[in-house]
Amino acid sequence: SEYAPVLYGAVAILLLYVLFFGVVAGGSRRWISLAIFNLQPSEFAKAGLALLLATWFGQGKLNATRTGDLAVAGGLLGVLFLLIAREPDLGSAVTLLPVLGGITYAAGLRLRLIGYALLLCVLLAPAAWSYGLKDYQRSRVVTFLDPSQDARGAGYQQIQARITVGSGGLTGKGFLNGTQGQYKFLPVAHNDFVYSVLAEEHGFLGVLATLGLYLFVLLRSIDAARLARDRIGSYLVVGLVAGFGFQVVYNIAMSAGLAPVKGLTLPLMSYGGSSMIATLMSFGLILNVRMRRFAN
């Protein structure tokens, strides 16, 4: 926990660096060129935020029932959220919200306050739609509601994803035998829509098996939070699990056409070195908490 501010500060500095000197690709400035590969600092924001929030709420008498403590937590979230959203990368920024929600709930936040927060989000939605979202982000939401209105443009990816998922049937077409993924009908099939390719090549049974593995990982991680020897470890695991679980659920929903398209990878499956390193780092922290559950 003594390194929590260092990790958080390092992530914030890297995100600030990206805004001015980052590599631009696809209209977004999200990466730092390191010669042999590009580093995406936003992938490490969840771990940095979770560790600092867990340390904040886990020490002394701090808890999530007092306004001052919640304000500090909201400020810590807000710094990283705004830096990531400015890239722009709203999808990665949104994944920070479950981290805050999970830790504050574990630290004693009343469900009534969560309800108030959700109500506030609903009330602010019209203003966010008009002034907070860029044109392409509004287009994604509109296209999600009716992708056929721009089937060759903004809706193309979502339509192809649905076709890819539906074409797999019960057992799929076989490894590397899927037409949608192999013939490039589905864009970025190796990254954001890798789950659609999984459904096409391995079918409904393959999808169920993969969901079962993700569920196993989540349940074992929750068990680590339950067995943690102190509140800091427990809160840390809860935050990491919340962020991981949200990203898995959203990516799968997006691939099935049940959520707007966002640039969110599927942890442990999508292509991307930064995503894989950040995910494994999170699991390393979880295993560290579990390993030390009996330590004095």
Secondary structure, 3 states (H helix, E strand, C coil): CCCHHHHHHHHHHHHHHHHHHCEEECCEEEEEECCCCEECHHHHHHHHHHHHHHHHHHCCCCCCCCHHHHHHHHHHHHHHHHHHHCCCCHHHHHCHHHHHHHHHHHCCCCHHHHHHHHHHHHHHHHHHHHHHCCHHHHHHHHHHHCHHHHCCCCCHHHHHHHHHHHCCCCCCCCCCCCHHHHCCCCCCCCCCCHHHHHHHHHHHHHHHHHHHHHHHHHHHHHHHHHHCCCHHHHHHHHHHHHHHHHHHHHHHHHHCCCCCCCCCCCCCCCCCHHHHHHHHHHHHHHHHHHHCCCCC
